[in-house]
Amino acid sequence: MRFPNPSLFEYALNTAVVVLTLAVLQYTGWLWADPAGLDPAFLVAVGVTFPAFSYLIALVGANVRSNAE
């Protein structure tokens, strides 16, 4: 089993981009029916879970590619 070598800066940057994009979409009301404000609990949950799921996807990708060789 191969483990990916993640760049922590890249994970932090990707997480920030995703959370900021969702915050803008929440604030403008494009994805939510109530554009009254932001839901900080949702944004924190995304900020915590996004790096974990990104790493799991990278782990699967590293092992699929290694088995193909």
C-alpha positions as CSV (number, residue, x, y, z in Angstrom):
1,M,0.0,0.0,0.0
2,R,1.4,3.4,-1.0
3,F,0.8,6.6,0.9
4,P,0.7,9.9,-0.9
5,N,3.2,12.6,0.2
6,P,0.8,15.5,0.7
7,S,2.0,19.1,0.7
8,L,0.4,20.7,3.8
9,F,0.4,24.1,2.1
10,E,-1.5,22.8,-0.9
11,Y,-4.1,21.2,1.4
12,A,-4.5,24.4,3.4
13,L,-4.8,26.5,0.2
14,N,-7.4,24.1,-1.3
15,T,-9.4,24.0,1.9
16,A,-9.4,27.8,2.2
17,V,-10.6,28.2,-1.4
18,V,-13.4,25.7,-0.9
19,V,-14.5,27.3,2.4
20,L,-14.4,30.8,1.0
21,T,-16.3,29.7,-2.1
22,L,-19.0,28.2,0.0
23,A,-19.1,31.3,2.2
24,V,-19.7,33.5,-0.8
25,L,-22.3,31.2,-2.2
26,Q,-24.1,31.1,1.2
27,Y,-23.9,34.9,1.6
28,T,-25.3,35.6,-1.8
29,G,-28.0,32.9,-1.5
30,W,-27.1,31.0,-4.6
31,L,-27.3,27.6,-3.0
32,W,-29.4,28.3,0.1
33,A,-32.9,29.6,0.3
34,D,-32.1,32.1,3.0
35,P,-29.4,34.5,2.0
36,A,-29.6,36.3,5.4
37,G,-26.1,35.3,6.5
38,L,-23.5,32.7,7.0
39,D,-23.7,29.4,8.7
40,P,-20.4,29.2,10.6
41,A,-21.0,25.6,11.9
42,F,-21.4,24.4,8.3
43,L,-18.2,26.2,7.2
44,V,-16.2,24.8,10.1
45,A,-17.5,21.3,9.4
46,V,-16.4,21.7,5.7
47,G,-13.1,23.1,6.8
48,V,-12.4,20.1,9.0
49,T,-13.7,17.3,6.8
50,F,-12.5,18.5,3.4
51,P,-8.7,17.8,4.0
52,A,-9.6,14.4,5.4
53,F,-11.6,13.4,2.4
54,S,-9.1,14.9,0.0
55,Y,-6.4,12.8,1.6
56,L,-8.6,9.6,1.3
57,I,-9.1,10.3,-2.4
58,A,-5.4,10.9,-2.9
59,L,-4.7,7.6,-1.0
60,V,-7.1,5.7,-3.3
61,G,-5.6,7.3,-6.4
62,A,-2.0,6.5,-5.3
63,N,-2.9,2.8,-4.8
64,V,-4.9,2.5,-8.1
65,R,-2.0,3.9,-10.0
66,S,0.5,1.7,-8.2
67,N,-1.5,-1.5,-9.0
68,A,-1.7,-0.6,-12.7
69,E,2.1,-0.6,-13.1
